[in-house]
Amino acid sequence: MSSASTLAPALTAETVAAVQRRTRGVLMAGQVLAGLGMGATLSIGAILAAEISGSPAFSGMAATAVTLGAALAAIPLARLARRTGRAPALATGALTAAVGAIVSMTAAGLQSFPLLLLGILLIGSGTAVNLQSRFAAVDLAAPATRGRDLSLVVWATTVGAVSGPNLIGPGESLGAYLGLPDLSGPFLFTVIAQSLAAVLYLVGLRPDPLRIAEAWRDEQARAARAEEERSGVAAPVVVDAVDDRPGIRLAMLSIALSHATMVAVMAMTPVHLTAHGASLVIVGFTISLHIAGMYALSPVFGILADRVGRRATVLMGQGMLAASLLMTGLGSESEGWVVAGLIFLGLGWSASTVAGSALLTESAAPDRRTIVQGRSDLVMSGSGAVGGALAGVVLAMLGYNGLSFVTMALVATVVVALAITPRRAAVDSSV
């Protein structure tokens, strides 16, 4: 019996539902705070990297460092969550990101490029927290609403992701007022936002959803044993007591390759547009619409994942990714088609990530979910880093349209995996 059962000896379905509603609200607020801090940091980080290094060629190292930091933090945060609960793990990741922002500000003052990369690497743990938050949202979710609850937390990222970059100007003004080094002011927002998020997790996630989920499973197991002794009828076998390994592999592949597809094309779109004479206004507008596609409609895809199924929604996402690549490939010389393609790119990523994450959660045995989720986040971040790095090489060799057509192979791989992966006999029936 888990020690978690002592936390709530009289749990009821109503109590669990109430904790879940509170958890979802806290996680959504945390996503908004994190986005406000991260949005400005990622934009200014690239500019600061180019200035300190003395070469624009190193500006992309900021995005690489963030992605690498998210990948490195994924497993440790998942293990910490398994040992101590979601709140300490999420708070630790947020505080690590805050420390990274302080290190980055110090690097700006010292004009140290290695120290800047270290700081941005630590900030990447904030991205790992964002990824882990979507899984924390379904620790207590009912099977019928897992997709919706997960997608609402993803959706909350929209506020910070869209608003964050607009804080660069105010951040610089605040930094100048406080006498901070040039271009370091926006990092203040990361320090403040991530620190507030850490406090929010520690205070708001009480009782801890992961611990309550363990206690609720213990409660249900005790009730089943009591009923078995009373009636003499053996309790039915719980299907989700062991891993559905084919389902886990399918979910991880879908999430990772969808992310790699999105990063590869998105990262090269500003380069392509500016090379063809597009203004920075058009570039910014395109990326903003892409980000809106990534997050704004995630609740729709969450509801679809619950109603029509996880696999069907992942397939729908792959269809939108394929449509996006056709738009950017065949219409690479048209700003309108590229903009439309980037919108569909975000929508396809959203559908595949939301449904894939729900599939991953219900395919993993309850006592292994946090570790499996951490591995998935590691693979996802790593795939994005590799996709972004190779995209530049493919762009140089084959052009933007060639990049779109080559990336279509990733979509085809997911579609084939969906077709050949067997389904588990029954769906998960516990939290």
N, C-alpha and C positions, 0 to 999 in steps of 0.2 A: 504494500500500500504506500502511495506517495505521501510524503510529509505535507504536501499541499492540502491534503484532506483535512488537516487540523485547522486550516485557515478559515474554513466556512463549513462547519459540520451540519448546518441546516439549510443547505442550498436548495433552491427551488428553480423551476424554469423561469418564473417571473423575476427572481433575483438575478439570474444569469442574463436575462434580456435587458434588465436595467443597467447592469455593469457594461454590457456590450454597447448600449446607447451612449453611455458616458465615455467609454473608451474611444468610440468612433469620433465623438466631438473633440476630445482632447487631441487625437491624432490629426484631425483636420486642421485644428488651430496650430499645431506644431508644424505641419506642412506649409502653412502660410508664412509663419515666422522664418522657417528655413529658406523658403524661396526668396523672401525679401532680402535676406543676407547673401545668398548664393548668387542671385542674378547679377548684382552689381559687381561682385568679386570676380566672376568668370570673365566679364567684359573687360574690366580694368586690369585683370591679371595678364591678359595677352598684350595689352599696351605696355604695361610695366616690364614684362619680360623682354620685349623688343628694345625698350629704352635702356635697361640695365645691361643687356647682353651686347648692345650696339649693332644688332642686326635684326631686321624684320623676319628673317628665316627662323628665328627662335621663338617667335610669338606663339606658334602652335604648341610649344612645350607646356604652356600653362594648361591647356585643355587635356593634354596627355597626362600631366601630373595629377590633375583632379581625377581622371578616370582610373589611373593606377592606384591612387589613394583609396578610391571607393572599392576597388578589387581587393586590395590588401586588408581593408578593414572588415570585409564581408564575413569571413569565417570567424575571426576573433569576436565580433559583436554577436554573431549567432551563438557561439559557445557561451558567451557571457549571459545571453538571454536564457539559455537552457539551464545554467547554474543558478542564476539570481533573479530571473524574470525580465520582462520587457522593459520596465521603467529604468532600471539601472543601465541596461545595455544602450537604450536610446539616448539617455542622458550622457553617458560616457562618450558616445560618438559625437553628440552635439558639442560637448565641452572640448573635445579634441579639435573639432573644426574651429572653435573660438580661439584656441591656442595657436592653431595654424594661421589665423588672421593676424594675431599679434606678431608671430614670427615673420609674416610677410611684410608688415609695417616696419619691422626692424630692418628687414632686408632692403626696403626702399631707402631707409636712412643711411645704411652702410653701403648701398649700391652693390650688393652681393647677389649674383645670379644663382649660385648653388643654394644659398640660404632662402632665396625666393622660391625656388622649386621645392625645397623642403616644406616651407610654409603652405604652399598650394597643395602639396601632397597630403598634408594633415587636414586641410580644408576638405579634401575628398572624402573624409569620413562622414561629413555631412550628407553627401550623396548616398553613402551606404545607409545612413539613418533613414533617409527618404525611402529607399528601397525596402528596408526592413519594416517600415511603418505600414506598408500595404499588407504585409503578412500579419502584423500585429492586429490589423483590423479584422482579421477572420479567425483569430484564436477562439473567440466565443460565438462567432456567427453561425446561425443555423444553415445547414446545407443548402436550403432553398434560396438563401439570400447572400451567400458568400460573394458571388460576383458583384452584387450591388454594393455591399459594404466595402469591399476592397476598392471598387471604382470610385466611390465617394471620396476616399482618402487620396487617391490619385488625382481626382478632379480638383481638390483643394490646392494642389500645386500650381494651378493656373494663376491664382492671384499673385503669388510671389514671383513666378516665372515671367509674367508679363510686366509687373510693376518694378521688379528688382532693377533691371537695366536703367530705368528712369531715375534711379537714386544716385547715379554716378555724379551728376552735377551737384546736387545737394551735399553729397559726401565730400566732394572736393572743397566745397565752400566751408563745410564744417572743419575739415582737416586744416585748411588755411587759417581759419579762425583760431584753432588750437595750436598752431605752429608745427603741424606734422609735415613730414617730407612730402614732396609733390607726388600725386597719384596714390597716396596711401590712405587718404580720407575715407573712401568707400569701404575699406576693410573694417572701419569702426562699426558699420551696420552689421557686418558679419559677427563681430564680437558680441554686440548687444543682442542681435536676434537669436544667435545660437545659445547664448547664456540664458536668455528668457525661455527658449525651448527646453533646455535641460531642466530648469526649475518646473516648467509646466509638466514635463513627463514625470518627474519625481513626486510632484504633489497631486497631479490630476489622475495618474494611473494607479490609484489606490481604491480598491484592491487591484492587484496586478492581474491583467487579463490572462496571461499565460498560467499563472498559479491557480487562478479560479478555474481555468479550463481543465487542469489536472485534477483539481478537487471535484469538479462536476463529473468527470469520467469515473473517479473512485466512487462517488455517490451513486451513479447509475449502476456500476458493477455490484455494489453492495445490495442495491434494490433487486437486481436480477438474481443474485444468489439467494436472497431471502424468498423471492417468488418461486425459485426452483425448489427450495427446501419445502415450501408450503404446499406446492402443487405436485411435486414429484416429476415435473416435466422439465427436461433439460432446456436451458436457455439457448436461443439460436446463436450460431457462430457469428461473431462480429467481423464483417468483411474487411474493415479498414484496420484490423489489428496488425497486419503486416503490410509491407510496402508493395505497391503495384509498380514494379520496376519498369515495365514498358511505358506505363503512363508517366512516370517520373522522367524517363528519357525523352519522351515526346514533348512534355511540357518544357523541359530545359532547352531542348533543341529549338522549339518554336520561339521561346523568349529570346534566346541568344542570337539566332540568325535574323529575327525581325529587328532586333536592336542594331546588329551589324549593318543591315540593309539601310536602316534609317540614318545612322551616323555617317556611313560612307557617302551617301548622296547629299545629305544636309550639309556636311562639312565642306564639300566642294562646290556647293551652289553659289556662295558669295564670290568665290574665285572666278567661277564661270561667268556670272552676271557682270562683274566689274570688268572682266577682260573683253566683254562684248559691249561695253559702253554704258551699262546701267548705272544710275546714280546710287549713292549710298542710301538715299531715301527709299528707292525701290528695293534695295537689298534688305534694309531693315524691315520694310513692310512685308516682304516675302517670308523672312524668318519669323516675324511676329505671327503671321497667319499659320505658319507651320507649327509653332508652339501651341497656338490655340487648338489646332487639329489634334495635337498630342494629348491634350488634357481636357478641353472643354466638354467633349462629348463622351468622356469615359463612363459616366453613369449609364448612358444609353447602352454601351457595350456590356457593362456589368449586368444590367437587367436582361439583355439578350443572352448572355452566358448562362444566367439562371434559368431562362425560359426555353431556349432552343438548344442549349447544351454548350459545353466548353469547346468541344472540337469543332462544332459548326461555326462558332464565333471566331475561333482561330482561323478556320478556312475563309471566312468572310474577310478577316484582316489580311490574309495573303492575297485575296482577290483585289483588295484596295491597294496593296503594295504593288502588285503587278500592274494595275491601271496607272499608278503613279509613275512607275518606271517606263511605261509606254509613252506617257505624256512627256516626261523629261527627255526620253530617248528620241522619239520621233519629232518632238516640238522643241528641241534644244535651242533653236535660233529665235524662238518666240518667248518674250517675257511673260505673256499671258499663260502659255502652256506650262512654263516652268513654275509659275506661281500656283497654278492649279495642281501640278504634280506634287509640289511641296505640301499642299493642304492634304491631299490624299495620302502622302507619305506619313504625315502625322496621324491621320485617322487609322491607317492600317497598322501602324505601330501600337496605337492605343488599344484597338480591338484584340490584337494578338497578345499583347502584354497582360491586359486585364484577364482575358479568358485563360491564357497560359498559366498565370499565377494561381488562379482558382483551381485549375486542373492539377497543378503541382501540389497544392495544399491537400486536396482530397486524395491524391495518389500516395502520399507519404503516411506511414504509420504515425499516430499521435506522438509517440515518444521519440520520434526521429525527425519531426517536421522542422524544427528550428535549424538543425544541421543541414538538412536537404535544402531548405530555403537559403541558407547562407552559401552553400555551394552553387546554387543557381545564380545568386547575385554575383558571385565571383566570376562565373562563366559569362554572365551577361556583360559585366563591365569589361572583362578581358576581350570579349568578342567585339565590343564597341571600339576599344583601343586599337585592336588589330585592323578592324574595318576602316577606321579613320586613317590609319597609317598607310594601308595598302591603296586606299582610294586615291591618294595623291600620285602614286606611281602609275595607276591605271589611267588617271586623268591625263598625265603627261604623255602616255603612250597612245591612248585610244581616243582621247577627248571626252567631253561630258556625255555625249550620247553613247559612246562606247562603254563608259562607266555604268550607265543605266542598264545596258543590255547584259553586261557581265554580271552585275549584281542580281539580275533576274534568276541566276542559278541558285542563289540562296533561297529565294521564294519557292523555286521548283523543289528544292530539297525538303522543305517543310511540308509541301503538298504531298509529296511521295511518302514521307514519314506518317502523315495523317492517314493515308490510304492503307498502309501495311501494318500499322501498330494495332494489335488486338485490344479490344475493350475489356475492362474488368467486368466480372459477372454482375456486380451490384455497385451502387454508389455508396459513398461514405454516409454513415448514419449517425455520426457523433460530432461534437464540436471539435 
